[in-house]
Amino acid sequence: MKIALLLIIIIFVLLSAIFFASKPLTAGAKVLLLLSQEFPQVPIKPLHKITQEPKTEKVRIEKKIIGDLLIPRGKNKMPALIVAMGVKTSDKDRRVLLDFCETLSRLGYVVLWPRLEDLEKDVVKFEEPQTFIDAFEYLENLEFVDKKRISYVGFSVGSSLTIVAAEDEKINSKVRSVVFFGGYYSILDYLTALSTKKVTLDGQTIKWNPHESAIDHAQEILVKEGLWLDMLNKESSPDPTSTKRLLRFSPDQKINALKANIFILHEKSDAFVPYTESIKLKKALEDEGKVLVYYQANLFEHVQPKKEMSYEIVMEFLGLFDFLHKVFMYL
């Protein structure tokens, strides 16, 4: 009964926000439209009925970088979002990601999903942070983009790589914000956690059960770097020269150079990247006096929305709404 009542309230608020929302949409209306579109628990999905389909283009940013660019209809000087995955995207996840990009574009944002062309050819590797630096500079040169409002939205490994990109001296003073969803702060700590199935936070060691596919995929990528996951077991003291080249993928190396506002979201039960990595990022940013918003959720399976319904899930929506409202108020 409580769940049904809360759902009715959420739907009523959703409809009210959409009905009374001004043009452009308010931050609250954007959040509600996003949640209704992306979460299967919400039965009504009005976004496509009240917004125009964005213009979609395939673009080449640099010789080795391709992208999908989505442009809202009939607007000028729009804020822009760079969506980052960080690894090869499966065919199933590709459709989900492009649908999400369309949702963001319908809400009024120019959206760019850039990636190395190699990742379209089944090459197993990490995306390079340079991809997201080049993507930022590409958007800066588009006349319909508000150059002061270009942000990153990263998922998993992609969120970590966007932090690395945003730390780069060429763009660090210009990146407006980074939405960091389910990423790692230290790549060596993350890979060590995959190897040992343990995480360490504030001097305490906690058991962690990573998903087997996360272990397998990390191992595939490490082989390309001439490394092996077992080398990163802290008990075996890995040779620093063997792991040094991995540090280009690690946000913790130049965190003091980061100037953008950061919005951190992580699922506590994440079996692909432990939530402790986001806590480490949060603490490091606080130590540097950076502006951040942090929310630990229980609504996702890694970065995909859960499908079940419960009283706890409904209550989680309220916390997520607050987090996303702060995001949309700033983007």
Contacts in CASP RR format, 6 or more apart in sequence:
PFRMAT RR
TARGET T0000
AUTHOR 0000-0000-0000
METHOD contacts of the structure
MODEL  1
MKIALLLIIIIFVLLSAIFFASKPLTAGAKVLLLLSQEFPQVPIKPLHKI
TQEPKTEKVRIEKKIIGDLLIPRGKNKMPALIVAMGVKTSDKDRRVLLDF
CETLSRLGYVVLWPRLEDLEKDVVKFEEPQTFIDAFEYLENLEFVDKKRI
SYVGFSVGSSLTIVAAEDEKINSKVRSVVFFGGYYSILDYLTALSTKKVT
LDGQTIKWNPHESAIDHAQEILVKEGLWLDMLNKESSPDPTSTKRLLRFS
PDQKINALKANIFILHEKSDAFVPYTESIKLKKALEDEGKVLVYYQANLF
EHVQPKKEMSYEIVMEFLGLFDFLHKVFMYL
2 311 0 8 1.000
3 309 0 8 1.000
3 310 0 8 1.000
3 311 0 8 1.000
3 314 0 8 1.000
6 311 0 8 1.000
6 314 0 8 1.000
6 315 0 8 1.000
7 41 0 8 1.000
7 314 0 8 1.000
10 42 0 8 1.000
10 314 0 8 1.000
10 317 0 8 1.000
11 42 0 8 1.000
11 43 0 8 1.000
11 44 0 8 1.000
13 32 0 8 1.000
14 32 0 8 1.000
14 33 0 8 1.000
14 36 0 8 1.000
14 42 0 8 1.000
14 44 0 8 1.000
14 46 0 8 1.000
15 44 0 8 1.000
15 46 0 8 1.000
17 26 0 8 1.000
17 28 0 8 1.000
17 29 0 8 1.000
17 32 0 8 1.000
18 29 0 8 1.000
18 32 0 8 1.000
18 33 0 8 1.000
18 46 0 8 1.000
18 50 0 8 1.000
21 28 0 8 1.000
21 29 0 8 1.000
24 108 0 8 1.000
25 33 0 8 1.000
25 107 0 8 1.000
25 108 0 8 1.000
27 325 0 8 1.000
27 328 0 8 1.000
27 329 0 8 1.000
28 321 0 8 1.000
28 325 0 8 1.000
28 328 0 8 1.000
30 107 0 8 1.000
30 328 0 8 1.000
31 321 0 8 1.000
31 324 0 8 1.000
31 325 0 8 1.000
31 328 0 8 1.000
32 321 0 8 1.000
33 46 0 8 1.000
33 47 0 8 1.000
33 103 0 8 1.000
33 106 0 8 1.000
33 107 0 8 1.000
34 103 0 8 1.000
34 104 0 8 1.000
34 107 0 8 1.000
34 324 0 8 1.000
35 42 0 8 1.000
35 317 0 8 1.000
35 320 0 8 1.000
35 321 0 8 1.000
35 324 0 8 1.000
36 42 0 8 1.000
36 44 0 8 1.000
36 45 0 8 1.000
36 46 0 8 1.000
36 47 0 8 1.000
37 45 0 8 1.000
37 47 0 8 1.000
37 103 0 8 1.000
38 100 0 8 1.000
38 103 0 8 1.000
38 305 0 8 1.000
39 299 0 8 1.000
39 305 0 8 1.000
39 317 0 8 1.000
40 305 0 8 1.000
40 307 0 8 1.000
41 307 0 8 1.000
41 308 0 8 1.000
41 309 0 8 1.000
41 313 0 8 1.000
47 103 0 8 1.000
47 106 0 8 1.000
47 107 0 8 1.000
48 106 0 8 1.000
51 106 0 8 1.000
51 107 0 8 1.000
52 72 0 8 1.000
52 73 0 8 1.000
52 74 0 8 1.000
52 106 0 8 1.000
53 73 0 8 1.000
53 102 0 8 1.000
53 106 0 8 1.000
54 70 0 8 1.000
54 71 0 8 1.000
54 72 0 8 1.000
54 73 0 8 1.000
54 102 0 8 1.000
54 105 0 8 1.000
54 106 0 8 1.000
54 111 0 8 1.000
55 70 0 8 1.000
55 71 0 8 1.000
55 72 0 8 1.000
55 73 0 8 1.000
56 68 0 8 1.000
56 69 0 8 1.000
56 70 0 8 1.000
56 71 0 8 1.000
56 102 0 8 1.000
57 68 0 8 1.000
57 69 0 8 1.000
57 70 0 8 1.000
57 71 0 8 1.000
58 66 0 8 1.000
58 67 0 8 1.000
58 68 0 8 1.000
58 69 0 8 1.000
59 66 0 8 1.000
59 67 0 8 1.000
59 68 0 8 1.000
59 69 0 8 1.000
59 112 0 8 1.000
59 138 0 8 1.000
60 66 0 8 1.000
60 67 0 8 1.000
61 67 0 8 1.000
61 114 0 8 1.000
61 131 0 8 1.000
61 134 0 8 1.000
61 135 0 8 1.000
61 138 0 8 1.000
62 134 0 8 1.000
64 116 0 8 1.000
64 117 0 8 1.000
64 118 0 8 1.000
65 114 0 8 1.000
65 115 0 8 1.000
65 116 0 8 1.000
65 117 0 8 1.000
65 131 0 8 1.000
65 134 0 8 1.000
65 135 0 8 1.000
66 114 0 8 1.000
66 115 0 8 1.000
66 117 0 8 1.000
66 120 0 8 1.000
67 112 0 8 1.000
67 113 0 8 1.000
67 114 0 8 1.000
67 115 0 8 1.000
68 98 0 8 1.000
68 101 0 8 1.000
68 112 0 8 1.000
68 113 0 8 1.000
69 110 0 8 1.000
69 111 0 8 1.000
69 112 0 8 1.000
70 101 0 8 1.000
70 102 0 8 1.000
70 104 0 8 1.000
70 105 0 8 1.000
70 110 0 8 1.000
70 111 0 8 1.000
70 112 0 8 1.000
71 78 0 8 1.000
71 105 0 8 1.000
71 110 0 8 1.000
71 144 0 8 1.000
72 78 0 8 1.000
72 105 0 8 1.000
72 106 0 8 1.000
72 108 0 8 1.000
72 109 0 8 1.000
72 110 0 8 1.000
75 108 0 8 1.000
75 144 0 8 1.000
76 144 0 8 1.000
77 144 0 8 1.000
77 145 0 8 1.000
77 146 0 8 1.000
78 108 0 8 1.000
78 109 0 8 1.000
78 110 0 8 1.000
78 144 0 8 1.000
78 145 0 8 1.000
78 146 0 8 1.000
79 108 0 8 1.000
79 109 0 8 1.000
79 110 0 8 1.000
79 145 0 8 1.000
79 146 0 8 1.000
79 149 0 8 1.000
79 150 0 8 1.000
79 151 0 8 1.000
79 176 0 8 1.000
79 331 0 8 1.000
80 109 0 8 1.000
80 110 0 8 1.000
80 111 0 8 1.000
80 112 0 8 1.000
80 139 0 8 1.000
80 142 0 8 1.000
80 145 0 8 1.000
80 146 0 8 1.000
80 149 0 8 1.000
80 150 0 8 1.000
80 151 0 8 1.000
81 104 0 8 1.000
81 109 0 8 1.000
81 110 0 8 1.000
81 111 0 8 1.000
81 112 0 8 1.000
81 150 0 8 1.000
81 151 0 8 1.000
81 152 0 8 1.000
81 153 0 8 1.000
81 331 0 8 1.000
82 112 0 8 1.000
82 113 0 8 1.000
82 114 0 8 1.000
82 132 0 8 1.000
82 135 0 8 1.000
82 136 0 8 1.000
82 139 0 8 1.000
82 150 0 8 1.000
82 151 0 8 1.000
82 152 0 8 1.000
82 153 0 8 1.000
82 162 0 8 1.000
83 97 0 8 1.000
83 100 0 8 1.000
83 101 0 8 1.000
83 104 0 8 1.000
83 111 0 8 1.000
83 112 0 8 1.000
83 113 0 8 1.000
83 153 0 8 1.000
83 154 0 8 1.000
83 155 0 8 1.000
84 113 0 8 1.000
84 114 0 8 1.000
84 127 0 8 1.000
84 132 0 8 1.000
84 152 0 8 1.000
84 153 0 8 1.000
84 154 0 8 1.000
84 155 0 8 1.000
84 158 0 8 1.000
84 159 0 8 1.000
84 161 0 8 1.000
84 162 0 8 1.000
85 93 0 8 1.000
85 97 0 8 1.000
85 113 0 8 1.000
85 115 0 8 1.000
85 127 0 8 1.000
85 154 0 8 1.000
85 155 0 8 1.000
85 156 0 8 1.000
85 157 0 8 1.000
85 158 0 8 1.000
86 115 0 8 1.000
86 126 0 8 1.000
86 127 0 8 1.000
86 155 0 8 1.000
86 156 0 8 1.000
86 157 0 8 1.000
86 158 0 8 1.000
86 161 0 8 1.000
87 119 0 8 1.000
87 125 0 8 1.000
87 126 0 8 1.000
87 127 0 8 1.000
87 156 0 8 1.000
87 157 0 8 1.000
87 158 0 8 1.000
87 217 0 8 1.000
87 221 0 8 1.000
88 119 0 8 1.000
88 120 0 8 1.000
88 122 0 8 1.000
88 123 0 8 1.000
88 124 0 8 1.000
89 97 0 8 1.000
89 115 0 8 1.000
89 119 0 8 1.000
96 304 0 8 1.000
97 113 0 8 1.000
97 155 0 8 1.000
98 113 0 8 1.000
101 111 0 8 1.000
101 113 0 8 1.000
102 111 0 8 1.000
104 111 0 8 1.000
104 153 0 8 1.000
105 111 0 8 1.000
107 328 0 8 1.000
109 331 0 8 1.000
110 139 0 8 1.000
110 142 0 8 1.000
110 144 0 8 1.000
110 145 0 8 1.000
112 135 0 8 1.000
112 138 0 8 1.000
112 139 0 8 1.000
114 131 0 8 1.000
114 132 0 8 1.000
114 134 0 8 1.000
114 135 0 8 1.000
114 138 0 8 1.000
115 127 0 8 1.000
115 131 0 8 1.000
116 123 0 8 1.000
116 125 0 8 1.000
116 127 0 8 1.000
116 128 0 8 1.000
116 131 0 8 1.000
118 125 0 8 1.000
119 125 0 8 1.000
119 127 0 8 1.000
124 217 0 8 1.000
124 220 0 8 1.000
124 221 0 8 1.000
124 224 0 8 1.000
125 221 0 8 1.000
125 224 0 8 1.000
126 157 0 8 1.000
126 161 0 8 1.000
126 221 0 8 1.000
126 249 0 8 1.000
127 157 0 8 1.000
127 158 0 8 1.000
127 161 0 8 1.000
128 161 0 8 1.000
129 161 0 8 1.000
129 162 0 8 1.000
129 164 0 8 1.000
129 165 0 8 1.000
129 168 0 8 1.000
129 248 0 8 1.000
129 249 0 8 1.000
130 165 0 8 1.000
131 161 0 8 1.000
131 165 0 8 1.000
132 152 0 8 1.000
132 161 0 8 1.000
132 162 0 8 1.000
132 165 0 8 1.000
133 165 0 8 1.000
133 168 0 8 1.000
133 170 0 8 1.000
133 171 0 8 1.000
136 150 0 8 1.000
136 165 0 8 1.000
136 171 0 8 1.000
136 174 0 8 1.000
136 175 0 8 1.000
137 170 0 8 1.000
137 171 0 8 1.000
139 145 0 8 1.000
139 147 0 8 1.000
139 150 0 8 1.000
140 147 0 8 1.000
140 150 0 8 1.000
140 174 0 8 1.000
147 174 0 8 1.000
148 174 0 8 1.000
148 176 0 8 1.000
149 176 0 8 1.000
149 331 0 8 1.000
150 174 0 8 1.000
150 175 0 8 1.000
150 176 0 8 1.000
151 175 0 8 1.000
151 176 0 8 1.000
151 177 0 8 1.000
151 178 0 8 1.000
151 179 0 8 1.000
151 260 0 8 1.000
151 331 0 8 1.000
152 159 0 8 1.000
152 162 0 8 1.000
152 165 0 8 1.000
152 166 0 8 1.000
152 175 0 8 1.000
152 177 0 8 1.000
152 178 0 8 1.000
152 179 0 8 1.000
152 260 0 8 1.000
153 162 0 8 1.000
153 178 0 8 1.000
153 179 0 8 1.000
153 181 0 8 1.000
154 162 0 8 1.000
154 178 0 8 1.000
154 179 0 8 1.000
154 180 0 8 1.000
154 181 0 8 1.000
155 181 0 8 1.000
155 182 0 8 1.000
155 303 0 8 1.000
156 181 0 8 1.000
156 182 0 8 1.000
156 183 0 8 1.000
156 272 0 8 1.000
156 273 0 8 1.000
156 302 0 8 1.000
156 303 0 8 1.000
157 183 0 8 1.000
157 184 0 8 1.000
157 249 0 8 1.000
157 273 0 8 1.000
158 183 0 8 1.000
159 178 0 8 1.000
159 179 0 8 1.000
159 180 0 8 1.000
159 181 0 8 1.000
159 182 0 8 1.000
159 183 0 8 1.000
160 180 0 8 1.000
160 183 0 8 1.000
160 184 0 8 1.000
160 185 0 8 1.000
160 187 0 8 1.000
160 249 0 8 1.000
160 250 0 8 1.000
160 251 0 8 1.000
161 249 0 8 1.000
162 178 0 8 1.000
162 180 0 8 1.000
163 178 0 8 1.000
163 180 0 8 1.000
163 251 0 8 1.000
163 255 0 8 1.000
163 258 0 8 1.000
163 262 0 8 1.000
163 281 0 8 1.000
164 248 0 8 1.000
164 249 0 8 1.000
164 250 0 8 1.000
164 251 0 8 1.000
164 253 0 8 1.000
164 254 0 8 1.000
165 171 0 8 1.000
165 175 0 8 1.000
166 172 0 8 1.000
166 175 0 8 1.000
166 178 0 8 1.000
166 258 0 8 1.000
166 259 0 8 1.000
166 260 0 8 1.000
167 251 0 8 1.000
167 253 0 8 1.000
167 254 0 8 1.000
167 255 0 8 1.000
167 257 0 8 1.000
167 258 0 8 1.000
168 257 0 8 1.000
169 257 0 8 1.000
172 257 0 8 1.000
172 258 0 8 1.000
172 259 0 8 1.000
172 260 0 8 1.000
173 259 0 8 1.000
175 259 0 8 1.000
175 260 0 8 1.000
176 260 0 8 1.000
176 261 0 8 1.000
176 330 0 8 1.000
176 331 0 8 1.000
177 260 0 8 1.000
177 261 0 8 1.000
177 262 0 8 1.000
177 263 0 8 1.000
177 327 0 8 1.000
177 330 0 8 1.000
177 331 0 8 1.000
178 260 0 8 1.000
178 261 0 8 1.000
178 262 0 8 1.000
178 263 0 8 1.000
179 263 0 8 1.000
179 265 0 8 1.000
179 327 0 8 1.000
180 262 0 8 1.000
180 263 0 8 1.000
180 264 0 8 1.000
180 265 0 8 1.000
180 278 0 8 1.000
180 281 0 8 1.000
181 265 0 8 1.000
181 266 0 8 1.000
181 303 0 8 1.000
182 265 0 8 1.000
182 266 0 8 1.000
182 267 0 8 1.000
182 270 0 8 1.000
182 272 0 8 1.000
182 273 0 8 1.000
182 275 0 8 1.000
182 277 0 8 1.000
182 278 0 8 1.000
182 302 0 8 1.000
182 303 0 8 1.000
183 266 0 8 1.000
183 273 0 8 1.000
183 277 0 8 1.000
183 278 0 8 1.000
184 190 0 8 1.000
184 250 0 8 1.000
184 251 0 8 1.000
184 273 0 8 1.000
184 277 0 8 1.000
185 250 0 8 1.000
185 251 0 8 1.000
185 252 0 8 1.000
185 277 0 8 1.000
185 278 0 8 1.000
185 280 0 8 1.000
185 281 0 8 1.000
185 284 0 8 1.000
186 250 0 8 1.000
186 251 0 8 1.000
186 252 0 8 1.000
186 277 0 8 1.000
186 280 0 8 1.000
187 246 0 8 1.000
187 247 0 8 1.000
187 249 0 8 1.000
187 250 0 8 1.000
188 232 0 8 1.000
188 238 0 8 1.000
188 243 0 8 1.000
188 246 0 8 1.000
188 247 0 8 1.000
188 250 0 8 1.000
189 199 0 8 1.000
189 200 0 8 1.000
189 277 0 8 1.000
189 280 0 8 1.000
190 273 0 8 1.000
190 274 0 8 1.000
190 277 0 8 1.000
191 218 0 8 1.000
191 222 0 8 1.000
191 229 0 8 1.000
191 232 0 8 1.000
191 246 0 8 1.000
192 232 0 8 1.000
192 233 0 8 1.000
192 234 0 8 1.000
193 199 0 8 1.000
193 208 0 8 1.000
193 210 0 8 1.000
193 274 0 8 1.000
193 276 0 8 1.000
194 210 0 8 1.000
194 214 0 8 1.000
194 215 0 8 1.000
194 218 0 8 1.000
194 229 0 8 1.000
194 232 0 8 1.000
195 229 0 8 1.000
195 230 0 8 1.000
195 232 0 8 1.000
195 233 0 8 1.000
196 233 0 8 1.000
196 234 0 8 1.000
196 235 0 8 1.000
197 207 0 8 1.000
197 208 0 8 1.000
197 209 0 8 1.000
197 210 0 8 1.000
198 205 0 8 1.000
198 206 0 8 1.000
198 207 0 8 1.000
198 208 0 8 1.000
199 205 0 8 1.000
199 206 0 8 1.000
199 208 0 8 1.000
199 274 0 8 1.000
199 276 0 8 1.000
200 206 0 8 1.000
200 276 0 8 1.000
201 276 0 8 1.000
201 279 0 8 1.000
201 280 0 8 1.000
206 276 0 8 1.000
208 274 0 8 1.000
209 271 0 8 1.000
210 271 0 8 1.000
210 272 0 8 1.000
210 274 0 8 1.000
211 271 0 8 1.000
211 272 0 8 1.000
211 302 0 8 1.000
213 272 0 8 1.000
214 271 0 8 1.000
214 272 0 8 1.000
214 273 0 8 1.000
215 229 0 8 1.000
218 229 0 8 1.000
219 228 0 8 1.000
219 229 0 8 1.000
222 228 0 8 1.000
222 229 0 8 1.000
225 245 0 8 1.000
225 246 0 8 1.000
227 242 0 8 1.000
227 243 0 8 1.000
227 246 0 8 1.000
230 236 0 8 1.000
231 238 0 8 1.000
231 239 0 8 1.000
231 242 0 8 1.000
231 243 0 8 1.000
232 238 0 8 1.000
232 243 0 8 1.000
247 253 0 8 1.000
251 258 0 8 1.000
251 281 0 8 1.000
252 280 0 8 1.000
252 284 0 8 1.000
255 284 0 8 1.000
255 285 0 8 1.000
255 288 0 8 1.000
256 288 0 8 1.000
258 285 0 8 1.000
258 288 0 8 1.000
258 290 0 8 1.000
261 290 0 8 1.000
261 291 0 8 1.000
261 292 0 8 1.000
261 293 0 8 1.000
261 330 0 8 1.000
262 281 0 8 1.000
262 285 0 8 1.000
262 290 0 8 1.000
262 291 0 8 1.000
262 292 0 8 1.000
262 293 0 8 1.000
263 292 0 8 1.000
263 293 0 8 1.000
263 323 0 8 1.000
263 326 0 8 1.000
263 327 0 8 1.000
263 330 0 8 1.000
264 278 0 8 1.000
264 281 0 8 1.000
264 282 0 8 1.000
264 292 0 8 1.000
264 293 0 8 1.000
264 294 0 8 1.000
264 295 0 8 1.000
265 278 0 8 1.000
265 295 0 8 1.000
265 297 0 8 1.000
265 323 0 8 1.000
266 273 0 8 1.000
266 275 0 8 1.000
266 277 0 8 1.000
266 278 0 8 1.000
266 295 0 8 1.000
266 296 0 8 1.000
266 297 0 8 1.000
267 275 0 8 1.000
267 296 0 8 1.000
267 297 0 8 1.000
267 298 0 8 1.000
267 299 0 8 1.000
267 300 0 8 1.000
267 301 0 8 1.000
267 302 0 8 1.000
267 303 0 8 1.000
268 275 0 8 1.000
268 296 0 8 1.000
268 297 0 8 1.000
268 298 0 8 1.000
269 298 0 8 1.000
270 300 0 8 1.000
270 302 0 8 1.000
271 302 0 8 1.000
272 302 0 8 1.000
273 302 0 8 1.000
275 296 0 8 1.000
278 294 0 8 1.000
278 296 0 8 1.000
282 292 0 8 1.000
282 294 0 8 1.000
285 292 0 8 1.000
286 292 0 8 1.000
293 323 0 8 1.000
293 326 0 8 1.000
293 327 0 8 1.000
295 319 0 8 1.000
295 320 0 8 1.000
295 322 0 8 1.000
295 323 0 8 1.000
297 316 0 8 1.000
297 319 0 8 1.000
297 320 0 8 1.000
298 312 0 8 1.000
298 313 0 8 1.000
298 316 0 8 1.000
299 305 0 8 1.000
299 306 0 8 1.000
299 313 0 8 1.000
299 316 0 8 1.000
299 317 0 8 1.000
299 320 0 8 1.000
300 306 0 8 1.000
306 313 0 8 1.000
END
